[in-house]
Amino acid sequence: MAKVRIDPAAGTSAVAEALAEGDDAPRPVKATAVRYLLQLLGDREPGATVEVRVPPFGAVQFMEGLSHTRGTPPNVVETDAATFIALADGRLAWSDALDGALVSASGSRADLSRHLPIAWR
């Protein structure tokens, strides 16, 4: 079964609204923005070496290399929606997010700095 994809117009609109509204953005807008940005990240470099999690809205596996089939993958990045959206847009640097404990990153390939920001416009 094919994954449901977010239409670029709807995704772009949601990201723009989530950035403009910040914490006041409606939950469905945040969810669409996060899922769209995760979709773009996965499209940029297909694979299953790193898993990026933004609970409760979504997760994506990407990056070529060794992949896993069960359990927790060896390379995991986890953060909240607001942080992920800010990282994806370039409003927050990866190093600042790590230093501020806004991101949990484990594994030798869990550094997303070369994948950020995500071109979403």
N, C-alpha and C positions, 0 to 999 in steps of 0.2 A: 504494500500500500504506500502510495506517495505521501510525502510530508506536505502538510498544508503550508503554503507560502503566503507571506504578507505582500500585498500589492505595494509597489514602491511609492505610489502617491499617498496611500494610507499610512505607510510607515514613516515617510518623510514628514507628513503632517503631524503625526503623533510625537515624533522626536522633537520637532520645533515647538509644539505645545508643551511637552514635558520640560524642555529647557526654559521656556518662558514662564511657566507656572511654578517650577521648582517643586517643593514639597506639597504645594496646594493642587498640583495636577490630579485630576480624577484617576482613580485606580485603573480603569480600563485604558486610559491614555498611557499611563506608565507601562502597563502590561504590553501594549502594542509596540511602544517605543523600544522596550527591552528586547522583545522577541524579534523585531525587525533588525535591530543592531546585532543581535546574536546570529541571525540569518546571514547578514552581510559578512560577519566575521568568518562563519563557516564556509561561505562562498569564496572568500578571499584565498583560503588555503585549505582545501579539503584534506581530510584525514581523521585520525582518531587518537592522536598522541596526547593531546591536552584537552581537558574538559573545563569549560568556563560555566560556572553556576551563578545564577542571579535569582535566588529564591524569593518569592514563590512563583516567579514568572516564567522561568525557563532555564535551559542549559543547552550548550552545544559542544560537540567534540570537533576539533579541527587540528590541523598541522600533520603533515606526513611524518612517518616514522613508525616505531613500534606501536601497535595498538593493543588494547585490552578487549576482552570479550565479556568478562564478568567481574562484579565487585567494583570497588573503588579504584579508579585509574591511578597510576603512579604520579601523574601531573595534573593537579587540580588548582583552579583559581576560583575563589568565591567572594562575592561582594553583594552589596545591596543595590537596588535599582538606581537610586540617585547617584551613587558613586560610579556605577557602570556607565550611565548616560553621560556623566561629566567626563569620564575617561575617554569614552568613544568620541565625544565631540572635541576633545583636546582642551577642555576647560580645566582639567585636572591632570597633572603629570603622573605617570606610573610610579616614579620614585617617591613623589609626595604622598600618594595613596598608600604605598607600603610603609613609609615612615610614620604616617598618621594612623596606622593599623586599620585602615578602611578596607583593605584587601587582605585576604588570606591566600597565600600562594605556596604550594608545596610541590616539590619535584624539580628535577634538574632542567626541565623545559617549560616551567611555569612562569617565565618572564614574558609578559605581553608587550613590553616597551616597543618592540619593532613592529607591532601590529596596531599601534594606536597613534593618532586617532584613526577612527574608521570613517572613510568617506561615505557620508549618508545623504548628501544633497545631490 
